[in-house]
């Protein structure tokens, strides 16, 4: 049951005190950040952890001196934090520049075991970072690329003919857990179950989902789970979680002297150590909002609390936006679970114009474009108009900011 904002117990004042960026003003207005789907603001403990690492002295790995030893400890702690966040093992966690770069590296490695006539499956709703790495390798090898289509009426994946799409020839199925374009949360478990019946691997893009919903890697049925810390209040670090049996066999491209064991064999070159230093603090922020006997339990509880609060705001936004003349919402129906990401267009105004006016006149930061969900955007025919206008919520947003956003929309229509 959806709760109203007043019914949700959430320490919004305490949360906001942890995000220094919220103090910013623009054109005399207090800035309201509704651009979380493109990257959240960074929590103060994360900033402090990164600054502390650089202030005390960074180092590369495998040295006998203290700063090198501390760097290895920081990386190990970050792996454990991500394992607790996603329901995996610490040794299954690898870091990289971003999700896209990691996906390309994993795809190239998997492609060494694929051949002409094999197949992969991708979806029409996904960000292209969970389409093109697999597609490019498949096409280079002469493989077939199949698509799980979007039901245009429901704005959700059509899973009615999965057994015709996922076959004995399928090597990998790539699915986004949630759409960064319109917020639809996909039934990954259902699709993964069909993939497992034919022995296919399952790669899940959880970049958009991680800050909004609790995640259990095994419950999803994911062999590869990808996300990025800058979407959940942390630094720009990409994250890949690969099931250990697969990771051990993965024949990655690497330098000859580089480690051949996992997860290190996927982490080419020197990593962003100062960024990795902030990851544990980002996870701990979410855990601090929950309760339980261990960190995993506190994380799940904390994110459930975030989800309830964000949805209370999003429900208000969707309900009132639906009454604004000239405003068109792009969203799945009420029965379909969604992240607090709301995409729309306004008659007579380009998305870029709306975003500019919202920033300049009201201090509200929202984004426009296709957000690399280009297959979905092309299907819905929004590209000619400049794409979507996208407003996304984070746990530091308030009812007052939502009210200001809604009032601004009314004035612009």
N, C-alpha and C positions, 0 to 999 in steps of 0.2 A: 504494500500500500504506500502510495506517495504521501509524504508528509509536507506540511507547509513549512515555511521558513521559521515561523514562531515555534513550531513543534520540535524542531531539530536542535538538539543540545550540541553546540559547537563553540569552542573557545576562540571566536574570530578575533577578539582584541589581542589575545596572546599570540595567535598565528601571525597577524599583521605586524606585530612588533619584531618578528624575526626576518622581515624582508625590507632592507633599507631602501630598495628601489621605489617602494611605495611612497616615499617622502618627496618624490620628484614633482615639480610643477612644470606646466608648459602653457605659455600664453596666459599666465595668471591662474590657470585651472590646476587643481590637484589631479595628477594623472591617474586614470583608471585603466589598468592593463587587462584587456580582453583578448590578448594575442597569445594566450597560453598554448594553443595547439601548435604554434610555430616555435615555441620555446618558452618555458616558464621563467619567472624571476628566480633568483638564486637566494637560498636561505642563508642567513648570517653565519650559522655554524659551519656551513660549507665554505664560505668566503674565508673564515678564520682558519679552517683546516688547511686550505690551499696556501694562504699567506704564511701560516706557521711553517709549512714544509719548505717554502722558498726562503723564508727568513733564517731558518736553522741551517740551511745548506742542502741543496739537492745533490744527487749523485746517480751514476749509472749502477747497474747491478753487478753482483758477484764479487764485490770488493770485500776486504777484511776490515775496512775502516767503518766508523760508526754511521756516517751519513748513507753509505751504501747499504749497510745492514738495515737501517731504518726504512730505506726506500723499499726494500724487499718485504719488510713487515707491513708497511702501508698497503702494498699491492695485495698481500695475502689477506689482510683485513677487509679490503675492498671486495675481493672474491667471495669471502664468507658473507659479507653483507648482501651482495647480489644473490647468492645462493639462497639466503633466507628470504629475500624479496620475492623470488620466482619459484621457490620450491625445488631447488636443484642441489648439486654438490659443488663445493668450492672449486674443485679441480676441473669442473666442466665450464668454468667461466673464463672467457678471454676478452681482452680489451683491444680497441683499435681507434682509428681516427673518427669513425662514425658508422652507423648501421649500414649505409650504402657500400662503403669500402669493404667492410667485413663480408657483406653478402656476395660481392663480386669475388673476393678471395675464396670463400667457401664454394661458390659455384664452379670456379675454375678447378678447384681441387676435386670436387665430385665429378666434374666432366671427364676427368682422366679415366673413370670407370664406366662412362656411358658410351653408347655407340649409335650409329645410324639405325633408325627404326625404333629406338626407344622413345618414350614420351614423357613430357612434364605437363602439369596442370597449374594454371594461374587463374586469377579472378579479375573480373571487370571492375570491382569496387576498390581494388588495392592502390596504394601509393606505388609509383613505378619502381621504387627501390626494392619491392618484393615481387617484381615482375621481370624487369630487364636483366638483372644479373643471371637469372636462370634462363630466360629467353635467349639472350645473346649466345651463351654457351651451347644451348640446345640447337640453335640454328646453325652455328658453326659446325656442329657434328652431324647435321642432317636429321635431327630428331624432330618429332612432331610436337607442336605446342597446342594444347587444348585449353579452353576457357570455361570457367564456371560463370554463367551470365548473371546479370542483375535484373530482377523484376522491376520494371520501371514504375509500376503502380505502387509497389511496397517500398521501393528504394532499399531493397535487401537482396542478398544472394538467392537465386533460384536453385534450390537443392533437390528438386524433384527428380532429376535424371542423373544423379551422381554416378550410378553404376555404369551408365553409358559413357561417361566422360573419363572416369578413373577405371583403368583396365589393367590387365596383366602386364601390359607394356609400360605402365606408368612407373617412372623412377622416383619422381618427387612431386608433391603437391604443395604449393605455396599459398598461404592464406593469411590475410590480415585479421588480427583479432578485433580491431575496430577501425572504422573508416575515418581518416583524418580530414576527409572532405565534408562528410555530412553526419558523422558521429554514430552511424549504425554499428552495433556490436554483433559480429558474425557468430554463427553456431559452429565454431571451430571443431568442437568435440565430435559433432555429427559427421563432418567432412573427414576428419582424421580417422574415424573408425572405419570408413569405407577404404581410405588409403591403406590402412593397416591390413585389411583383408587381402590385398593384392601385394603386400610387402613393400609398398612405396614409403619413402621418407616424407616427413611433414615439416615444412619450414614455416614458422609463424612470425609475422611482423607484429610485435607488441609495442612499438614505439609510441603510438597514440594512446594505447590502453593503459600502460603502466601507472600513470599518475592518478587514474580515475577508478579502476576496479581491481579487486584482489585477483592475483594470478597464481595458478598452480600448474607448473609445466607438465606434470604427469597427467593431471586431470584433462588438460587440453589434448594430450597425445602428441606433443611436439617433440621432434628429434632435434630441431634447430629452433632456438628462440632468440629473436633479435630485438634490441631496444637501445635507447640513447639516454644518458643521464641528464642531458640538458632539458629534457622534457619533464623530468621529475625533480626539479628544484636544485639540480646539480650542475656540474661543468660539462663542457663539450667533449664527451668521451663516448665512443660507441661500445656496445656490449653484445657479445655472442655467447649463448649458452648452448652447448652441443652435448648430447647424450654421450656418455663416456665410451660406450662400445663403438659408436660411430666416430668419435673424435680420435680414438686410438688408430683407426684404420684410415683416417683422412690423410690423403697424400698431398699436403700443402706445397705451394711454391715458396721456397725459402732459400736463403744463402747457405752455402755448403757448411760453414762452421756453426750455423744457428742450431738451437736445440731441435731434436727430432721428437721430443715427447710433448704431450699436451698438458696444459693449454698453450704453452710457450710457442709451439711450432706455428701457431696462427698469428702470433704477435710479432710481425716483421718490423725490424728496426727498433730504435729506442722509443718507448712509449711516452705519453703525456703524463709524466709522473706527478706533476703538480695538480693536474686535473683528477687523476686517480685518487690523490690524497683527499679530495672532497667527496668522494662517492659514499663512503661509510656514513659521513655526516648527513648526506641527503636521505639515505635510507633511514637513519636514526630519527630524522625529523618526522617521517611518516609513522614510525614506531612509537614516537613520543605521544601521539594522539590516541594510541590504543592501550589495551591492557592484556595481560596474559603472563604465563609462567616462563616464556622464552621469547626471544626476539621475533621469531617467525609468527608466533601468535599475536604479538603486539603489532606487527606490521599489518597482518590481515585485519585485525580489529581497527587499527588506525585508518586504513584505506576504506574500510566499510563506513567509517564515520565521515571521511572526506566525501565518499560517494553520496551518502544521504544528504549532506549539506549542499554539495554542488547541485544535486538533482532538485532540491527544493528551490534553488535560485533558477535553474534552467526551466523548471515547470512553469514558474511565474513568467519568465521571458517568452517561452513558446506560446503560452495562453494569451498574453497581451499582444504579442506580435501578430498573431493570427487575426486580430481584430483591426489591424491598421490597413486602411485602404491603400492599394498600390504596392503593398509589400507581399512578395511571394516567398514562402518558406520551402526549403528542400530538406525534407526529413521523413524518416520512416514513420509508420503509424504508431499509435499509442501502445499497441501490444508488443512492439519490438523494442528491446532494451537499447539504450543509446548513452553515449558519453555526453557531457554538457557542452557540446559543440553544435552551434546553430549557424547554418548557412542560409543565405537569402539574397534576393535582389529587390531593388526598388524601381518601379516604373519611372522612366524619364530621367534617371540619374545613373551614370556609370558607376560600377563598384569602386573604381579609383577615386572618383569625385566624392562619393559618400565617405570613404575612409579619410580623405583629406579634410573634409568639413568636420567630421567627428573629432579628429585630432586638433585641428586649428581652433575650432569654436568651442568644443566641449572638453578637451583634454582626454578623450576616450580613444584608446589605441586598439584598432581592429585591422584586419588584413583583407586583401582582395587577391583574386587569381584562381588558378586551378589546383594549387598546392601539390602539384605532381600527381594528382589523382586524375590524370588526363583521359584515361579510357572512360571513366564515369562522366567526366565533364563533357567530353565529345558526344557521348551518348545522350546526355540531357540537353545538348545544344546550347550550352551557356557561354561557350568561348567567344562567339561573335559579340556578345554583350560585355566582355571583359571578365568573365568568370563569376565566382561567388563573392559575396561579402561574408566573412566568417567571424563570428564572435564566440570565443571559448572561455569557459570559466575555470578558475583555479580556487583552491581553498582560502586564498587571501582576498577574494572578491567579496563584496558586501551587498546587502539588500539596497543600501543607499546608492551604490554604484549602478546596480541594475535599474533602479528607478530613474537615475540620470540618463542612462543609456536609452531606456524606453521613451522618456520625454524628448530626447534628442531626435529619435527616429520619427516621432510624431511631427516634430517641427520640420523635418526634412522631406516629409511626404506631402 
